[in-house]
Amino acid sequence: MGLFTKLFTALRGAGTEVGEAIVDTQALRIMDQEMRDARRHLDEAKENLAKVMAEQIGVEREVSRLKKQVAEYESYAQGALDKGNENLATEIAGKIAEIENELAAQEKVLESYNSNVNMLKQTIKNTERNIQSMERQVSVVKTTESVQKASAAAATKFSGSNSALRTATESLERIKQKQQQQSDQMQAAMQLQQDESGDGLQAKLKEAGILTSDGTTGNAVLERLKAKRTQV
């Protein structure tokens, strides 16, 4: 019995790990869908708020109408009292009381609407702020995932003995070696040509100060001219 329990527990653990792995691989897709759902619910809340505000406006209109009616009937009652018609004034007073009772009821309804509308506005505002914050975080997560994927791809491509970067580096070194070999060959060919013509030996003698240059210099010409003047 203990063995079967352990096997069952192991299977449950494996199932949980598989489930978490699936959720992790689909995390961004799930997040996007959840954000879309949140946006949809927010839009629905805004529509419902608009309906409630429309009802609020209707109640405000009714309150305003009843207040005007009270003022109107109060002026009628004053007129009846001015004419000494107390019976009519009493009847009008009853009508005013009826209107005021209705007005009080509507004002309570309006107060409830005002409280609910303010609360809904604040809730929608907070929700929208939270959704915007989440959308920014989702954008950062997506960018981070893209960068990590690019880095992982680059690391995979440019690491190891057969990587593109290693191959390119080796090719570059081979090109450098070939260029150096060609440069050495040209220098050797020039050296051979100088040796065959004797230019190489002449250059060495001049460098050692044994052989002077055969070319005429300005100083030599000046000395020659001075010598001619002395002879004359």
C-alpha positions as CSV (number, residue, x, y, z in Angstrom):
1,M,0.0,0.0,0.0
2,G,2.9,2.4,0.8
3,L,4.5,1.6,-2.5
4,F,1.3,2.4,-4.5
5,T,0.9,5.7,-2.5
6,K,4.5,6.7,-3.4
7,L,4.0,5.8,-7.0
8,F,0.8,7.9,-7.1
9,T,2.5,10.8,-5.4
10,A,5.4,10.5,-7.9
11,L,3.0,10.6,-10.8
12,R,1.2,13.6,-9.4
13,G,4.6,15.4,-9.0
14,A,5.5,14.5,-12.6
15,G,2.1,15.8,-13.8
16,T,2.6,19.0,-11.9
17,E,6.1,19.5,-13.4
18,V,4.8,18.9,-16.9
19,G,1.9,21.3,-16.3
20,E,4.3,24.0,-15.0
21,A,6.6,23.4,-18.0
22,I,3.7,23.9,-20.4
23,V,2.6,27.0,-18.6
24,D,6.1,28.4,-18.6
25,T,6.5,27.8,-22.4
26,Q,3.2,29.4,-23.1
27,A,3.6,32.2,-20.4
28,L,3.6,35.1,-22.9
29,R,0.7,33.7,-24.8
30,I,-1.3,33.2,-21.6
31,M,-0.3,36.7,-20.5
32,D,-1.5,38.3,-23.7
33,Q,-4.8,36.5,-23.5
34,E,-5.2,37.6,-19.9
35,M,-4.5,41.2,-20.8
36,R,-7.0,41.0,-23.6
37,D,-9.6,39.6,-21.1
38,A,-8.8,42.4,-18.7
39,R,-9.2,45.0,-21.4
40,R,-12.5,43.5,-22.4
41,H,-13.8,43.5,-18.8
42,L,-12.7,47.1,-18.5
43,D,-14.6,48.1,-21.6
44,E,-17.7,46.3,-20.3
45,A,-17.3,48.2,-17.0
46,K,-17.1,51.5,-18.8
47,E,-20.3,50.7,-20.8
48,N,-22.1,49.8,-17.5
49,L,-20.8,53.0,-15.9
50,A,-22.2,55.0,-18.9
51,K,-25.6,53.3,-18.3
52,V,-25.6,54.1,-14.6
53,M,-24.6,57.7,-15.3
54,A,-27.5,58.0,-17.8
55,E,-29.8,56.7,-15.0
56,Q,-28.2,59.2,-12.6
57,I,-28.9,62.1,-15.1
58,G,-32.6,60.9,-15.3
59,V,-32.9,61.0,-11.4
60,E,-31.2,64.4,-11.3
61,R,-33.8,65.7,-13.8
62,E,-36.6,64.3,-11.8
63,V,-35.3,65.9,-8.6
64,S,-35.0,69.2,-10.4
65,R,-38.6,68.8,-11.7
66,L,-40.0,68.0,-8.2
67,K,-38.2,71.0,-6.7
68,K,-39.7,73.3,-9.2
69,Q,-43.1,71.8,-8.6
70,V,-42.7,72.4,-4.8
71,A,-41.9,76.0,-5.5
72,E,-44.8,76.3,-7.9
73,Y,-47.4,74.9,-5.4
74,E,-45.9,76.9,-2.6
75,S,-46.7,80.0,-4.6
76,Y,-50.2,78.7,-5.2
77,A,-50.7,78.2,-1.4
78,Q,-49.5,81.7,-0.7
79,G,-52.0,83.0,-3.2
80,A,-54.8,81.1,-1.6
81,L,-53.8,82.4,1.9
82,D,-53.6,85.9,0.5
83,K,-57.2,85.6,-0.7
84,G,-58.3,84.1,2.7
85,N,-59.1,80.7,1.1
86,E,-57.6,78.5,3.8
87,N,-59.4,75.3,2.6
88,L,-57.7,75.6,-0.8
89,A,-54.4,76.4,0.9
90,T,-54.7,73.3,3.0
91,E,-55.4,71.2,-0.1
92,I,-52.4,72.7,-1.8
93,A,-50.3,72.1,1.3
94,G,-51.2,68.4,1.1
95,K,-50.1,68.3,-2.5
96,I,-46.8,70.0,-1.5
97,A,-46.3,67.3,1.2
98,E,-46.9,64.6,-1.3
99,I,-44.4,66.1,-3.8
100,E,-41.8,66.7,-1.0
101,N,-42.1,63.0,0.1
102,E,-41.4,62.0,-3.5
103,L,-38.6,64.5,-3.7
104,A,-37.0,63.1,-0.6
105,A,-37.2,59.6,-2.0
106,Q,-35.6,60.7,-5.3
107,E,-32.9,62.6,-3.5
108,K,-31.9,59.4,-1.6
109,V,-31.8,57.5,-5.0
110,L,-29.7,60.3,-6.5
111,E,-27.3,60.2,-3.5
112,S,-26.9,56.4,-4.0
113,Y,-26.2,57.0,-7.7
114,N,-23.6,59.7,-6.9
115,S,-21.8,57.4,-4.5
116,N,-21.8,54.4,-6.8
117,V,-20.8,56.5,-9.8
118,N,-17.8,58.0,-7.9
119,M,-16.8,54.5,-6.7
120,L,-17.1,53.0,-10.2
121,K,-15.1,55.8,-11.7
122,Q,-12.3,55.4,-9.2
123,T,-12.3,51.6,-9.6
124,I,-12.1,51.9,-13.4
125,K,-9.4,54.5,-13.2
126,N,-7.3,52.2,-10.9
127,T,-8.0,49.2,-13.1
128,E,-6.9,51.0,-16.2
129,R,-3.7,52.2,-14.5
130,N,-3.0,48.6,-13.4
131,I,-3.6,47.3,-16.9
132,Q,-1.3,49.9,-18.4
133,S,1.4,49.0,-15.9
134,M,1.0,45.3,-16.7
135,E,1.2,46.0,-20.4
136,R,4.4,47.9,-19.9
137,Q,5.8,44.9,-17.9
138,V,4.6,42.5,-20.6
139,S,6.4,44.6,-23.2
140,V,9.6,44.5,-21.1
141,V,9.3,40.7,-20.7
142,K,8.8,40.2,-24.4
143,T,11.8,42.4,-25.2
144,T,13.9,40.5,-22.7
145,E,12.8,37.2,-24.1
146,S,13.7,38.3,-27.6
147,V,17.1,39.5,-26.5
148,Q,17.7,36.2,-24.6
149,K,16.7,34.2,-27.6
150,A,19.0,36.2,-29.8
151,S,21.8,35.8,-27.3
152,A,21.2,32.1,-27.0
153,A,21.2,31.7,-30.8
154,A,24.4,33.7,-31.1
155,A,26.0,31.7,-28.3
156,T,25.0,28.4,-29.9
157,K,26.2,29.6,-33.4
158,F,29.5,31.0,-32.3
159,S,30.5,28.5,-29.6
160,G,32.2,25.1,-30.0
161,S,34.8,23.8,-32.3
162,N,32.6,24.1,-35.5
163,S,31.2,27.5,-34.7
164,A,30.8,30.1,-37.5
165,L,32.8,32.6,-35.5
166,R,35.7,30.1,-35.0
167,T,35.6,29.1,-38.6
168,A,35.7,32.8,-39.7
169,T,38.6,33.5,-37.3
170,E,40.6,30.6,-38.7
171,S,39.9,31.7,-42.3
172,L,41.1,35.2,-41.4
173,E,44.3,33.9,-39.9
174,R,44.9,31.8,-43.1
175,I,44.4,34.9,-45.2
176,K,46.9,36.8,-43.1
177,Q,49.5,34.1,-43.4
178,K,49.1,33.9,-47.2
179,Q,49.5,37.7,-47.4
180,Q,52.6,37.6,-45.3
181,Q,54.0,34.8,-47.4
182,Q,53.4,36.8,-50.6
183,S,55.0,39.9,-49.0
184,D,58.1,37.8,-47.9
185,Q,58.3,36.3,-51.4
186,M,58.3,39.8,-53.1
187,Q,60.9,41.1,-50.6
188,A,63.1,38.1,-51.4
189,A,62.7,38.6,-55.1
190,M,63.7,42.2,-54.8
191,Q,66.7,41.2,-52.7
192,L,67.8,38.7,-55.4
193,Q,67.4,41.3,-58.1
194,Q,69.6,43.7,-56.2
195,D,72.3,41.0,-55.6
196,E,72.4,40.1,-59.3
197,S,72.8,43.7,-60.4
198,G,75.3,44.6,-57.7
199,D,73.0,47.3,-56.3
200,G,72.8,45.4,-53.1
201,L,76.6,45.6,-52.5
202,Q,76.7,49.2,-53.5
203,A,74.0,50.0,-51.0
204,K,75.9,48.2,-48.3
205,L,79.2,50.1,-49.1
206,K,77.5,53.4,-49.1
207,E,75.8,52.6,-45.8
208,A,79.2,51.7,-44.3
209,G,80.7,55.0,-45.6
210,I,83.2,53.2,-47.8
211,L,81.7,54.3,-51.1
212,T,80.5,57.9,-51.5
213,S,77.8,59.0,-53.8
214,D,78.7,59.9,-57.4
215,G,76.1,62.4,-57.7
216,T,76.9,66.1,-57.8
217,T,75.9,68.2,-54.9
218,G,75.5,71.9,-54.4
219,N,78.4,72.1,-52.0
220,A,80.7,70.4,-54.5
221,V,79.7,72.9,-57.2
222,L,80.3,75.9,-54.8
223,E,83.8,74.6,-53.9
224,R,84.7,74.2,-57.6
225,L,83.7,77.8,-58.3
226,K,85.7,79.1,-55.4
227,A,88.8,77.2,-56.7
228,K,88.4,78.8,-60.1
229,R,88.3,82.3,-58.6
230,T,91.5,81.7,-56.7
231,Q,93.3,80.5,-59.8
232,V,92.2,83.6,-61.7
